[in-house]
Amino acid sequence: MINFNKNKLINQTLDTYYETFSHTLDTNDFVPEKFNKKISKYIFKNMKRAFRRIDREDRIYQKEFNKKIKEKEQEKKRLLKSKLPPRKSIFSKLFRKKVGDKNADSNK
């Protein structure tokens, strides 16, 4: 099953980081390599942090989504039970005693 919520969040995050990368590429010619490496590490560190946030938010979303699905299934079961006539057990029919019956066994 494709997780559309997580994909949407990832796309938004990557768009912002690609925009950040495009700004750093403009300065690659003017900024020393040492600082470019630091900037790249910083960007990747923040991107990892953003993906962790996405995972956390997605877990919360999936938990709520699954809870809603379970509630809907339980509601359907309750509706089906309410529509069906109540079932009597076989034993109640077999062992019932008739009050006015002369042949009924007594437990005396």
C-alpha positions as CSV (number, residue, x, y, z in Angstrom):
1,M,0.0,0.0,0.0
2,I,1.4,3.4,-1.0
3,N,1.6,5.9,1.9
4,F,0.4,9.1,0.2
5,N,0.6,11.2,3.3
6,K,4.3,10.4,3.8
7,N,5.1,10.9,0.1
8,K,3.5,14.3,0.2
9,L,5.5,15.4,3.2
10,I,8.7,14.1,1.7
11,N,8.1,16.0,-1.6
12,Q,7.5,19.2,0.3
13,T,10.8,18.7,2.3
14,L,12.8,17.8,-0.7
15,D,11.5,20.9,-2.6
16,T,12.8,23.2,0.2
17,Y,16.2,21.5,0.3
18,Y,16.6,21.5,-3.4
19,E,16.0,25.2,-3.3
20,T,18.6,25.5,-0.6
21,F,21.1,23.5,-2.7
22,S,20.4,25.7,-5.7
23,H,21.4,28.8,-3.7
24,T,24.6,27.1,-2.6
25,L,25.5,26.1,-6.1
26,D,25.5,29.8,-7.1
27,T,28.2,30.5,-4.5
28,N,30.4,27.5,-5.2
29,D,32.8,29.5,-7.3
30,F,33.3,32.3,-4.7
31,V,33.3,30.4,-1.4
32,P,36.3,28.2,-0.4
33,E,35.8,24.4,-0.6
34,K,36.2,24.1,3.2
35,F,33.1,26.2,3.9
36,N,31.1,24.5,1.1
37,K,31.7,21.1,2.8
38,K,30.5,22.6,6.1
39,I,27.4,24.0,4.4
40,S,26.7,20.7,2.8
41,K,27.0,18.8,6.1
42,Y,24.7,21.3,7.7
43,I,22.1,20.9,5.0
44,F,22.3,17.1,5.1
45,K,22.0,17.1,8.9
46,N,18.9,19.3,8.8
47,M,17.5,17.1,6.0
48,K,17.9,14.0,8.2
49,R,16.2,15.8,11.1
50,A,13.3,16.8,8.8
51,F,12.9,13.2,7.6
52,R,12.8,12.0,11.3
53,R,10.0,14.6,11.9
54,I,8.2,13.3,8.8
55,D,8.5,9.7,10.1
56,R,7.1,10.7,13.5
57,E,4.2,12.7,12.0
58,D,3.5,9.8,9.7
59,R,3.4,7.3,12.5
60,I,0.9,9.5,14.3
61,Y,-1.2,9.9,11.2
62,Q,-1.2,6.2,10.5
63,K,-2.2,5.4,14.0
64,E,-5.2,7.7,13.8
65,F,-6.1,6.4,10.4
66,N,-6.0,2.8,11.5
67,K,-8.1,3.7,14.6
68,K,-10.7,5.3,12.4
69,I,-10.8,2.2,10.1
70,K,-11.3,-0.1,13.1
71,E,-14.1,2.2,14.5
72,K,-15.9,2.1,11.1
73,E,-15.6,-1.8,11.0
74,Q,-17.0,-2.0,14.5
75,E,-19.8,0.3,13.7
76,K,-20.7,-1.9,10.6
77,K,-20.6,-5.0,12.8
78,R,-22.9,-3.3,15.4
79,L,-25.4,-2.3,12.6
80,L,-25.4,-5.9,11.2
81,K,-26.0,-7.3,14.7
82,S,-28.9,-5.0,15.3
83,K,-30.5,-5.9,11.9
84,L,-30.3,-9.7,12.5
85,P,-32.9,-11.3,14.7
86,P,-31.5,-12.7,18.0
87,R,-30.4,-16.3,17.8
88,K,-31.4,-18.8,20.4
89,S,-29.1,-21.5,21.3
90,I,-29.9,-25.1,20.5
91,F,-29.6,-26.1,24.2
92,S,-32.5,-23.8,25.2
93,K,-34.8,-25.6,22.8
94,L,-33.6,-29.1,23.8
95,F,-33.8,-28.7,27.6
96,R,-36.8,-26.4,28.0
97,K,-39.6,-27.6,30.1
98,K,-43.2,-27.0,29.4
99,V,-45.2,-25.9,32.4
100,G,-48.4,-27.6,31.7
101,D,-46.9,-30.8,30.3
102,K,-47.7,-34.0,32.3
103,N,-44.8,-35.9,30.9
104,A,-42.2,-33.3,31.8
105,D,-39.5,-34.6,34.1
106,S,-39.4,-33.1,37.5
107,N,-36.2,-32.5,39.5
108,K,-37.6,-33.8,42.8
